[in-house]
Amino acid sequence: MSEKQYSVKKGDKFGTPFAGKREAIAVRVGEELHDLNETATADTNVFPVTLNDEYGLNILRHSAAHLLAQAVMEIYPDAKLNAGPVVEGGFYYDIKMEPPDQNTLGAIEKKMKELASRKFSIVREVHSKEELMKMFRENEFKLDKIKDHVENESTVYRQGDFVDFCTGPHVPDTSYIRHFRLLNVASSNYKGDINNERLTRIYGTAFPEEKALKQYLRNKEEAALRDHRKLGSEMDLFVFNSERAPGLPMYTAKGSIIRSELINYMKQLNEKFNWEEVTTPHLFKDNMWKTSGHYYKYKDDMFLFTLPDGDSYALKPMNCPGHITIYENASHSYRDMPVKFSEFGTVYRYEKSGEVGGLTRPRTFTVDDGHEFMRPDQIENEIKSVLDMMKITFSTFFEDIEVRYDLSTADKEKPEAYLINYKCRACGNLNEPRRMSSETNELKCENCSSADLEPDFSLWDNATEQLRNALVSSGINFKEYPGEAAFYGPKIDVHIKDALDRSWQLTTIQIDFFMPIAFGLYFINQESKKETPVMLHRAIYGSIERFLVILLENSFGKLPTWLSPIQTYIIPLSEQQKEYADEIREKLKERGVRALVDDSSESVSKKIKLGRRFRPSYFLIVGQREQENGEVSVRNRKDSIQNLKIEEFLEKIVGEIKERLIQQPL
């Protein structure tokens, strides 16, 4: 079905224009989704939602989560359901039950197929809060949600005898849920708190077509082979030790080479775009984090401690306040702006034990961080400059990569989630968030102590518009996501898709009006008056760890030669060629090429087999003929072999490294 708009009159069902057309499963009014059987409260235009668009796929997976819950309750009537959200690649449902084994998981999936084939209508019902409390009186998890999120009334969805508390929407009936698979079982805790009740989390996925499901499962198998933890072990890149350093990765010599190359590349790019490199400490007193607002928003995710003298400190979860401290140490004129600081800053986040995993969810990681202080009239151009840095970076590391741009904005219905100004209705005073922050987060007017405050999003609206204009003027297609902004400002998030069609978030660009206010930053403007600068937060890689994961898994560890820890793996055919192999290694090292000689007693075929796990760029085989002719036998990653004079090979590989080529020219 097309993206054509259809008219729906007040009092009609949203699905009226699509009666008899199975393709439409829901409708979209702006960014709001509605069931086909919902009644329009005003004349409006709607877009049809199908299984083949992003909205429809999420609805299908949400409905599949309900089908999973229904199947579990039929097999295990004493189980207690918590919640079943859609996640990237599928869905899960958290349930209080004994964890099922693989056979039991198969039985649940079989029951789901049986229920789907019965074509239960999925019906939306509206109930009062009191009715909902009565309906779910035996489920403490649902009761909590009703108490926390329902004021007067809300909805449930019924399919057969199964009813779940949910705001929807869903597919019209269970027969739409045909192509699904339960994937695995994990453990979780209620509300993500390790002190709360332990739950069983069942993961699954669903697709509109069998072909897409099979491709996803093939990619999942391939992803297991490409898992960075597996590759990192094979290639000897990093070490994880859950007893001594849970969530704190350690890089080996080979892993440190890749890390250094990534840092050196970005340092060169930073210099080209006039970013000055700075260095800040790993910890600060907690009063700085209170001023910045991080303490009140993130203290449960921070490493906090108090020294014997009573001073309280925190390991830094962010680098921005350190850069602010450097900025405020000197005076700045409007002529100096923008001031740009960059740092490969290692930060620390207290990830819960059950959430820590490899380099994708560590407790410490290094951000290629940058913070820019600028005049308001410079915002759009500086955002475009960062976007240019991002494009150059992506073209250096990836070929034909799919890039998606998201503009993450504030959800104005939830002002408590953000640092914003509040206008006092009693006295008219505009209250800045830094002076209102407290341990209890109780907001009162700093002038008259009234709690009658109105959120003021004017600065956020300005920042959002600047980000939007930069994307539009750069010719970039993007989608807006209300409610996904950082707590201190709207942002642009950039995602890529890898070789296995997985989406990864990389670059982030955020505009921040509030930290400069919170710290009292200023520059002297053209009128010789103090003016508050605008702050831009940016990270091109995102973090070195996440970027390394993407590079490893996307390339199956076969990194471009300039990044490869072992660029040449030299194998002498016999003891007589060992000295010649050592000579070649020294010549390569003199030209800056990383080389390793395998002079073990194994056969050549065994040496190549053993060496492949390190993913060297080239194997260099040297025998008597090569020694006599001053040559090397060069084997590339496609097992193409050619003999070259050593000087010719040196010239070619040095050029390949210097130009940072993605593909091997040899």
Secondary structure, 3 states (H helix, E strand, C coil): CCCCCEEECCCCECCHHHCCCCCEEEEEECCEEEECCCECCCCEEEEEEECCCHHHHHHHHHHHHHHHHHHHHHHCCCCEEEECCEECCEEEEEEECCCCCHHHHHHHHHHHHHHHHCCCECEEEEEEHHHHHHHCCCCHHHHHHHHHHCCCEEEEEEECCEEEECCCCCCCEHHHCCEEEEEEEEEEEHHHCCCCCEEEEEEEEEECCHHHHHHHHHHHHHHHHHCHHHHHHHHCCEEEECCCEEEEEEECHHHHHHHHHHHHHHHHHHHHCCCEECCCCCEEEHHHHHHHCHHHHHHHHCCEEECCCCCEEEECCCCHHHHHHHHCCCCCEHHHCCEEEEEEEEEECCCCHHHCECCCECCEEEEEEEEEEECHHHHHHHHHHHHHHHHHHHHHHCCCCEEEEEEEECCCCCHHHCCCEEEECCCCCEECHHHHCCCCCCCCCCCCCCCCEEEECHHHHHHHHHHHHHHHHCCCCCEEEECCCECCECEEEEEEECCCCCEEEEEEEEEECHHHHHCCCCEECCCCCEECCEEEEEECCCCHHHHHHHHHHHHCCCCCCCCCCCCEEEEECCHHHHHHHHHHHHHHHHCCCCEEECCCCCCHHHHHHHHHCCCCCEEEEECHHHHHHCEEEEECCCCCEEEEEHHHHHHHHHHHHHCCCCCCCC
